[in-house]
Amino acid sequence: AQQMQLEADKAEQIQLLEAEQAEQKLQIMLEQGKQKEELNAERAHMEAEVEKAQQMQLEADKAEQIQLLEAEQAEQKLQIMLEQGKQKEELNAERAHMEAEVEKAQQMQLE
């Protein structure tokens, strides 16, 4: 009877140890699951940050492109204004020359 009680106690102790071990495995699995969730949340956050940075870079690139186009446009306007100024000078010179010719002709007419 004592032998059988000893065997029963051993069997019960083994069952308790196995149950404890199973509980520890579950705890580890839960912890790993939690860590995986945290990693996934961190990954999602980082991906959102990267996307935000890319969007900002895109906006900066657009702004730079707009500035370059505006500078180019301003340069073209200046070029046109310079060209018009040159043409105006040439017209003034031509007018002065013609006026001198007319005056010369009138002078000759008078003589």
DSSP file (Angstrom, degrees, kcal/mol; ACC not computed):
  #  RESIDUE AA STRUCTURE BP1 BP2  ACC     N-H-->O    O-->H-N    N-H-->O    O-->H-N    TCO  KAPPA ALPHA  PHI   PSI    X-CA   Y-CA   Z-CA
    1    1 A A     >        0   0    0      0, 0.0     4,-2.3     0, 0.0     5,-0.2   0.000 360.0 360.0 360.0 -42.0    0.0    0.0    0.0
    2    2 A Q  H  >  +     0   0    0      2,-0.2     4,-2.6     1,-0.2     5,-0.2   0.899 360.0  51.6 -63.4 -39.6    2.9    2.4    0.8
    3    3 A Q  H  > S+     0   0    0      1,-0.2     4,-2.5     2,-0.2    -1,-0.2   0.923 110.6  47.6 -61.4 -45.2    4.5    1.5   -2.5
    4    4 A M  H  > S+     0   0    0      1,-0.2     4,-2.4     2,-0.2    -1,-0.2   0.886 111.8  50.3 -65.4 -37.9    1.3    2.2   -4.3
    5    5 A Q  H  X S+     0   0    0     -4,-2.3     4,-2.6     2,-0.2    -2,-0.2   0.892 110.3  50.8 -65.0 -39.6    0.9    5.6   -2.4
    6    6 A L  H  X S+     0   0    0     -4,-2.6     4,-2.6     2,-0.2    -2,-0.2   0.920 111.1  47.7 -62.7 -45.1    4.5    6.4   -3.4
    7    7 A E  H  X S+     0   0    0     -4,-2.5     4,-2.6     1,-0.2    -2,-0.2   0.910 112.6  49.1 -62.8 -41.7    3.8    5.7   -7.0
    8    8 A A  H  X S+     0   0    0     -4,-2.4     4,-2.4     2,-0.2    -2,-0.2   0.898 111.0  49.7 -65.1 -41.6    0.6    7.8   -6.9
    9    9 A D  H  X S+     0   0    0     -4,-2.6     4,-2.6     2,-0.2    -2,-0.2   0.921 111.9  48.5 -63.1 -43.6    2.5   10.7   -5.3
   10   10 A K  H  X S+     0   0    0     -4,-2.6     4,-2.7     2,-0.2    -2,-0.2   0.931 111.8  49.2 -60.7 -46.5    5.2   10.5   -8.0
   11   11 A A  H  X S+     0   0    0     -4,-2.6     4,-2.3     1,-0.2    -1,-0.2   0.903 112.6  47.9 -60.8 -41.8    2.6   10.4  -10.7
   12   12 A E  H  X S+     0   0    0     -4,-2.4     4,-2.4     2,-0.2    -1,-0.2   0.901 111.6  49.8 -66.0 -40.8    0.9   13.4   -9.2
   13   13 A Q  H  X S+     0   0    0     -4,-2.6     4,-2.5     2,-0.2    -2,-0.2   0.905 110.6  50.1 -64.3 -41.5    4.1   15.3   -8.9
   14   14 A I  H  X S+     0   0    0     -4,-2.7     4,-2.7     2,-0.2    -2,-0.2   0.918 110.7  49.8 -62.0 -44.4    5.0   14.5  -12.5
   15   15 A Q  H  X S+     0   0    0     -4,-2.3     4,-2.5     2,-0.2    -2,-0.2   0.901 110.7  49.7 -62.0 -41.2    1.6   15.8  -13.6
   16   16 A L  H  X S+     0   0    0     -4,-2.4     4,-2.6     2,-0.2    -1,-0.2   0.920 112.1  47.8 -63.4 -43.6    2.0   19.0  -11.6
   17   17 A L  H  X S+     0   0    0     -4,-2.5     4,-2.7     1,-0.2    -2,-0.2   0.911 112.6  48.9 -63.8 -42.0    5.5   19.5  -13.1
   18   18 A E  H  X S+     0   0    0     -4,-2.7     4,-2.5     2,-0.2    -2,-0.2   0.897 111.8  48.9 -64.8 -39.6    4.1   18.9  -16.6
   19   19 A A  H  X S+     0   0    0     -4,-2.5     4,-2.3     2,-0.2    -2,-0.2   0.910 112.4  48.5 -65.4 -41.9    1.2   21.3  -16.0
   20   20 A E  H  X S+     0   0    0     -4,-2.6     4,-2.3     2,-0.2    -2,-0.2   0.910 112.1  49.3 -62.6 -43.0    3.6   23.9  -14.7
   21   21 A Q  H  X S+     0   0    0     -4,-2.7     4,-2.4     2,-0.2    -2,-0.2   0.905 110.6  50.0 -63.0 -42.5    5.9   23.4  -17.7
   22   22 A A  H  X S+     0   0    0     -4,-2.5     4,-2.4     1,-0.2    -1,-0.2   0.897 110.2  50.8 -63.1 -40.3    2.9   23.7  -20.1
   23   23 A E  H  X S+     0   0    0     -4,-2.3     4,-2.4     2,-0.2    -2,-0.2   0.893 109.7  50.2 -64.1 -40.4    1.9   26.9  -18.3
   24   24 A Q  H  X S+     0   0    0     -4,-2.3     4,-2.6     2,-0.2    -2,-0.2   0.905 109.7  50.9 -64.1 -41.8    5.4   28.3  -18.7
   25   25 A K  H  X S+     0   0    0     -4,-2.4     4,-2.7     2,-0.2    -2,-0.2   0.924 111.0  48.6 -61.1 -44.0    5.4   27.4  -22.4
   26   26 A L  H  X S+     0   0    0     -4,-2.4     4,-2.8     2,-0.2    -2,-0.2   0.918 110.5  51.3 -60.6 -43.0    2.0   29.2  -22.8
   27   27 A Q  H  X S+     0   0    0     -4,-2.4     4,-2.6     2,-0.2    -2,-0.2   0.917 111.1  48.0 -60.0 -44.0    3.4   32.2  -20.9
   28   28 A I  H  X S+     0   0    0     -4,-2.6     4,-2.9     2,-0.2    -2,-0.2   0.921 111.9  49.4 -62.4 -44.7    6.5   32.3  -23.3
   29   29 A M  H  X S+     0   0    0     -4,-2.7     4,-2.5     2,-0.2    -2,-0.2   0.899 111.8  48.7 -62.3 -40.9    4.2   32.0  -26.3
   30   30 A L  H  X S+     0   0    0     -4,-2.8     4,-2.6     2,-0.2    -2,-0.2   0.923 112.0  49.0 -63.6 -44.0    2.0   34.9  -25.0
   31   31 A E  H  X S+     0   0    0     -4,-2.6     4,-2.7     2,-0.2    -2,-0.2   0.919 112.0  48.2 -61.7 -44.6    5.1   37.0  -24.4
   32   32 A Q  H  X S+     0   0    0     -4,-2.9     4,-2.6     1,-0.2    -1,-0.2   0.901 111.1  51.4 -63.2 -39.7    6.4   36.3  -27.9
   33   33 A G  H  X S+     0   0    0     -4,-2.5     4,-2.4     2,-0.2    -2,-0.2   0.906 110.5  48.7 -61.5 -41.9    3.0   37.1  -29.3
   34   34 A K  H  X S+     0   0    0     -4,-2.6     4,-2.7     2,-0.2    -2,-0.2   0.916 111.8  48.5 -63.9 -44.3    3.0   40.4  -27.4
   35   35 A Q  H  X S+     0   0    0     -4,-2.7     4,-2.9     2,-0.2    -2,-0.2   0.896 110.6  51.7 -62.6 -39.9    6.5   41.2  -28.6
   36   36 A K  H  X S+     0   0    0     -4,-2.6     4,-2.7     2,-0.2    -2,-0.2   0.917 110.1  48.9 -63.4 -42.3    5.4   40.4  -32.2
   37   37 A E  H  X S+     0   0    0     -4,-2.4     4,-2.6     2,-0.2    -2,-0.2   0.928 112.3  48.3 -60.6 -45.4    2.5   42.7  -31.8
   38   38 A E  H  X S+     0   0    0     -4,-2.7     4,-2.7     1,-0.2    -2,-0.2   0.905 111.9  49.5 -62.3 -41.6    4.8   45.4  -30.5
   39   39 A L  H  X S+     0   0    0     -4,-2.9     4,-3.0     2,-0.2    -1,-0.2   0.913 111.2  49.3 -63.4 -42.1    7.2   44.9  -33.4
   40   40 A N  H  X S+     0   0    0     -4,-2.7     4,-2.6     2,-0.2    -2,-0.2   0.903 111.8  48.6 -63.7 -40.2    4.4   45.0  -35.9
   41   41 A A  H  X S+     0   0    0     -4,-2.6     4,-2.4     2,-0.2    -2,-0.2   0.918 113.1  47.8 -64.3 -42.8    3.1   48.3  -34.3
   42   42 A E  H  X S+     0   0    0     -4,-2.7     4,-2.7     2,-0.2    -2,-0.2   0.915 111.8  50.0 -63.2 -43.3    6.7   49.7  -34.4
   43   43 A R  H  X S+     0   0    0     -4,-3.0     4,-2.8     2,-0.2    -2,-0.2   0.927 110.8  49.2 -60.3 -46.3    7.1   48.6  -38.0
   44   44 A A  H  X S+     0   0    0     -4,-2.6     4,-2.1     1,-0.2    -1,-0.2   0.903 112.0  49.4 -60.4 -41.9    3.8   50.2  -39.0
   45   45 A H  H  X S+     0   0    0     -4,-2.4     4,-2.2     2,-0.2    -2,-0.2   0.925 112.2  47.2 -63.2 -45.2    4.9   53.4  -37.2
   46   46 A M  H  X S+     0   0    0     -4,-2.7     4,-2.7     1,-0.2    -2,-0.2   0.901 110.6  51.9 -64.2 -41.4    8.2   53.4  -39.0
   47   47 A E  H  X S+     0   0    0     -4,-2.8     4,-2.5     1,-0.2    -1,-0.2   0.896 109.3  50.4 -62.1 -39.1    6.6   52.8  -42.3
   48   48 A A  H  X S+     0   0    0     -4,-2.1     4,-2.4     2,-0.2    -1,-0.2   0.899 110.5  49.7 -64.7 -40.4    4.3   55.8  -41.7
   49   49 A E  H  X S+     0   0    0     -4,-2.2     4,-2.6     2,-0.2    -2,-0.2   0.911 111.1  48.8 -63.6 -42.9    7.3   57.9  -40.8
   50   50 A V  H  X S+     0   0    0     -4,-2.7     4,-2.7     2,-0.2    -2,-0.2   0.925 111.9  48.8 -62.5 -44.6    9.1   56.9  -44.0
   51   51 A E  H  X S+     0   0    0     -4,-2.5     4,-2.4     1,-0.2    -1,-0.2   0.904 111.4  50.2 -61.7 -41.4    6.0   57.6  -46.1
   52   52 A K  H  X S+     0   0    0     -4,-2.4     4,-2.5     2,-0.2    -2,-0.2   0.920 111.2  48.4 -62.2 -44.6    5.6   61.0  -44.4
   53   53 A A  H  X S+     0   0    0     -4,-2.6     4,-2.4     1,-0.2    -2,-0.2   0.900 111.2  50.2 -63.4 -41.2    9.3   61.8  -45.1
   54   54 A Q  H  X S+     0   0    0     -4,-2.7     4,-2.4     2,-0.2    -1,-0.2   0.901 110.2  50.5 -63.8 -40.0    8.9   60.7  -48.8
   55   55 A Q  H  X S+     0   0    0     -4,-2.4     4,-2.4     2,-0.2    -2,-0.2   0.916 110.7  49.2 -62.9 -43.4    5.8   63.0  -49.0
   56   56 A M  H  X S+     0   0    0     -4,-2.5     4,-2.6     2,-0.2    -2,-0.2   0.895 110.6  50.4 -62.9 -39.8    7.8   65.9  -47.6
   57   57 A Q  H  X S+     0   0    0     -4,-2.4     4,-2.8     2,-0.2    -2,-0.2   0.901 109.5  51.5 -63.9 -40.9   10.6   65.2  -50.1
   58   58 A L  H  X S+     0   0    0     -4,-2.4     4,-2.5     2,-0.2    -2,-0.2   0.920 110.8  47.7 -61.0 -45.0    8.1   65.2  -52.9
   59   59 A E  H  X S+     0   0    0     -4,-2.4     4,-2.7     2,-0.2    -2,-0.2   0.914 112.2  49.6 -62.8 -43.0    6.7   68.5  -51.8
   60   60 A A  H  X S+     0   0    0     -4,-2.6     4,-2.5     2,-0.2    -2,-0.2   0.908 110.7  50.1 -62.8 -41.9   10.2   70.0  -51.5
   61   61 A D  H  X S+     0   0    0     -4,-2.8     4,-2.5     2,-0.2    -2,-0.2   0.911 111.4  48.7 -62.1 -42.7   11.0   68.7  -55.0
   62   62 A K  H  X S+     0   0    0     -4,-2.5     4,-2.6     2,-0.2    -2,-0.2   0.938 111.4  49.3 -62.0 -46.5    7.8   70.3  -56.4
   63   63 A A  H  X S+     0   0    0     -4,-2.7     4,-2.5     1,-0.2    -2,-0.2   0.904 111.8  49.1 -59.9 -42.2    8.6   73.6  -54.6
   64   64 A E  H  X S+     0   0    0     -4,-2.5     4,-2.5     2,-0.2    -1,-0.2   0.909 110.8  50.0 -63.8 -42.2   12.1   73.5  -56.0
   65   65 A Q  H  X S+     0   0    0     -4,-2.5     4,-2.5     2,-0.2    -2,-0.2   0.903 110.6  49.8 -63.2 -41.4   10.9   72.8  -59.5
   66   66 A I  H  X S+     0   0    0     -4,-2.6     4,-2.7     2,-0.2    -2,-0.2   0.922 110.6  50.1 -63.1 -43.9    8.4   75.7  -59.2
   67   67 A Q  H  X S+     0   0    0     -4,-2.5     4,-2.6     1,-0.2    -2,-0.2   0.913 110.6  49.6 -60.7 -42.9   11.1   78.0  -58.1
   68   68 A L  H  X S+     0   0    0     -4,-2.5     4,-2.5     2,-0.2    -1,-0.2   0.923 112.2  47.5 -62.6 -43.8   13.3   77.0  -61.0
   69   69 A L  H  X S+     0   0    0     -4,-2.5     4,-2.5     2,-0.2    -2,-0.2   0.906 112.6  49.1 -63.8 -41.5   10.5   77.5  -63.5
   70   70 A E  H  X S+     0   0    0     -4,-2.7     4,-2.6     2,-0.2    -2,-0.2   0.898 111.7  48.8 -64.8 -40.0    9.7   80.9  -61.9
   71   71 A A  H  X S+     0   0    0     -4,-2.6     4,-2.3     2,-0.2    -2,-0.2   0.914 112.0  49.1 -64.7 -42.2   13.4   81.9  -62.1
   72   72 A E  H  X S+     0   0    0     -4,-2.5     4,-2.3     2,-0.2    -2,-0.2   0.910 111.9  49.1 -62.5 -42.7   13.6   80.8  -65.7
   73   73 A Q  H  X S+     0   0    0     -4,-2.5     4,-2.5     2,-0.2    -2,-0.2   0.915 110.5  50.0 -63.7 -44.1   10.4   82.8  -66.5
   74   74 A A  H  X S+     0   0    0     -4,-2.6     4,-2.5     1,-0.2    -1,-0.2   0.900 110.1  51.2 -61.4 -40.7   11.8   85.9  -64.8
   75   75 A E  H  X S+     0   0    0     -4,-2.3     4,-2.4     2,-0.2    -1,-0.2   0.905 109.7  49.7 -63.4 -41.7   15.0   85.5  -66.8
   76   76 A Q  H  X S+     0   0    0     -4,-2.3     4,-2.5     2,-0.2    -2,-0.2   0.907 110.0  51.0 -63.7 -41.4   13.0   85.3  -70.1
   77   77 A K  H  X S+     0   0    0     -4,-2.5     4,-2.8     2,-0.2    -2,-0.2   0.921 110.8  48.6 -60.8 -44.3   11.0   88.4  -69.1
   78   78 A L  H  X S+     0   0    0     -4,-2.5     4,-2.9     2,-0.2     5,-0.2   0.912 110.0  52.1 -60.4 -42.7   14.2   90.3  -68.5
   79   79 A Q  H  X S+     0   0    0     -4,-2.4     4,-2.5     2,-0.2    -2,-0.2   0.915 111.2  47.1 -59.8 -43.7   15.6   89.1  -71.8
   80   80 A I  H  X S+     0   0    0     -4,-2.5     4,-3.0     2,-0.2    -2,-0.2   0.921 112.2  49.8 -64.4 -44.0   12.4   90.4  -73.5
   81   81 A M  H  X S+     0   0    0     -4,-2.8     4,-2.6     2,-0.2    -2,-0.2   0.907 111.9  48.2 -62.2 -41.4   12.7   93.7  -71.7
   82   82 A L  H  X S+     0   0    0     -4,-2.9     4,-2.5     2,-0.2    -1,-0.2   0.922 112.4  49.1 -62.9 -43.4   16.3   94.1  -72.7
   83   83 A E  H  X S+     0   0    0     -4,-2.5     4,-2.5    -5,-0.2    -2,-0.2   0.918 112.4  47.5 -62.4 -44.1   15.5   93.2  -76.3
   84   84 A Q  H  X S+     0   0    0     -4,-3.0     4,-2.5     2,-0.2    -1,-0.2   0.891 111.4  51.5 -64.8 -39.0   12.6   95.8  -76.3
   85   85 A G  H  X S+     0   0    0     -4,-2.6     4,-2.4     2,-0.2    -2,-0.2   0.905 110.3  49.1 -62.6 -41.5   15.0   98.4  -74.7
   86   86 A K  H  X S+     0   0    0     -4,-2.5     4,-2.5     2,-0.2    -2,-0.2   0.916 111.7  48.5 -63.7 -43.9   17.6   97.7  -77.4
   87   87 A Q  H  X S+     0   0    0     -4,-2.5     4,-2.6     2,-0.2    -2,-0.2   0.890 110.4  51.8 -63.7 -38.7   14.9   98.0  -80.1
   88   88 A K  H  X S+     0   0    0     -4,-2.5     4,-2.9     2,-0.2    -2,-0.2   0.918 109.6  49.4 -63.8 -43.4   13.7  101.3  -78.6
   89   89 A E  H  X S+     0   0    0     -4,-2.4     4,-2.7     1,-0.2    -2,-0.2   0.924 111.6  49.0 -59.4 -44.6   17.3  102.6  -78.6
   90   90 A E  H  X S+     0   0    0     -4,-2.5     4,-2.6     2,-0.2    -2,-0.2   0.901 111.7  49.0 -63.7 -40.0   17.6  101.6  -82.2
   91   91 A L  H  X S+     0   0    0     -4,-2.6     4,-3.1     2,-0.2    -2,-0.2   0.920 111.6  49.3 -64.4 -42.9   14.3  103.3  -83.1
   92   92 A N  H  X S+     0   0    0     -4,-2.9     4,-2.8     2,-0.2    -2,-0.2   0.913 112.3  47.9 -61.6 -41.9   15.4  106.5  -81.2
   93   93 A A  H  X S+     0   0    0     -4,-2.7     4,-2.3     2,-0.2    -2,-0.2   0.913 113.2  48.3 -63.9 -42.4   18.7  106.4  -83.1
   94   94 A E  H  X S+     0   0    0     -4,-2.6     4,-2.7     2,-0.2    -2,-0.2   0.912 112.2  49.1 -63.6 -42.9   16.8  105.9  -86.4
   95   95 A R  H  X S+     0   0    0     -4,-3.1     4,-3.1     2,-0.2     5,-0.2   0.931 111.2  49.2 -62.1 -46.2   14.4  108.8  -85.5
   96   96 A A  H  X S+     0   0    0     -4,-2.8     4,-2.2     1,-0.2    -1,-0.2   0.906 112.2  49.0 -60.6 -41.2   17.3  111.1  -84.6
   97   97 A H  H  X S+     0   0    0     -4,-2.3     4,-2.2     2,-0.2    -2,-0.2   0.926 112.8  47.0 -63.1 -45.2   19.0  110.2  -87.9
   98   98 A M  H  X S+     0   0    0     -4,-2.7     4,-2.9     2,-0.2    -2,-0.2   0.910 111.3  51.3 -64.4 -42.2   15.8  110.8  -89.9
   99   99 A E  H  X S+     0   0    0     -4,-3.1     4,-2.7     1,-0.2    -1,-0.2   0.900 110.1  50.0 -61.2 -39.5   15.2  114.1  -88.1
  100  100 A A  H  X S+     0   0    0     -4,-2.2     4,-2.5    -5,-0.2    -1,-0.2   0.903 111.0  49.1 -64.3 -40.4   18.8  115.1  -89.0
  101  101 A E  H  X S+     0   0    0     -4,-2.2     4,-2.6     2,-0.2    -2,-0.2   0.916 112.2  48.2 -63.8 -43.6   18.2  114.2  -92.6
  102  102 A V  H  X S+     0   0    0     -4,-2.9     4,-2.9     2,-0.2    -2,-0.2   0.930 112.9  48.0 -62.5 -45.6   14.9  116.2  -92.7
  103  103 A E  H  X S+     0   0    0     -4,-2.7     4,-2.6     1,-0.2    -1,-0.2   0.898 112.1  49.9 -61.1 -41.0   16.6  119.2  -91.1
  104  104 A K  H  X S+     0   0    0     -4,-2.5     4,-2.4     2,-0.2    -1,-0.2   0.906 111.9  47.7 -63.7 -42.6   19.5  118.8  -93.6
  105  105 A A  H  X S+     0   0    0     -4,-2.6     4,-2.4     2,-0.2    -2,-0.2   0.898 112.7  48.7 -66.7 -41.0   17.0  118.7  -96.5
  106  106 A Q  H  X S+     0   0    0     -4,-2.9     4,-2.2     2,-0.2    -2,-0.2   0.896 110.8  51.4 -65.3 -38.8   15.1  121.7  -95.1
  107  107 A Q  H  X S+     0   0    0     -4,-2.6     4,-1.7     2,-0.2    -2,-0.2   0.920 111.5  46.2 -61.8 -44.9   18.4  123.5  -94.8
  108  108 A M  H  < S+     0   0    0     -4,-2.4    -2,-0.2     1,-0.2    -1,-0.2   0.879 110.7  54.0 -66.1 -36.7   19.3  122.8  -98.4
  109  109 A Q  H  < S+     0   0    0     -4,-2.4    -1,-0.2     1,-0.2    -2,-0.2   0.879 107.7  51.0 -63.5 -38.9   15.8  123.8  -99.4
  110  110 A L  H  <        0   0    0     -4,-2.2    -1,-0.2     1,-0.3    -2,-0.2   0.869 360.0 360.0 -67.9 -35.9   16.3  127.1  -97.7
  111  111 A E     <        0   0    0     -4,-1.7    -1,-0.3    -5,-0.2    -2,-0.2   0.494 360.0 360.0 -78.8 360.0   19.6  127.8  -99.4
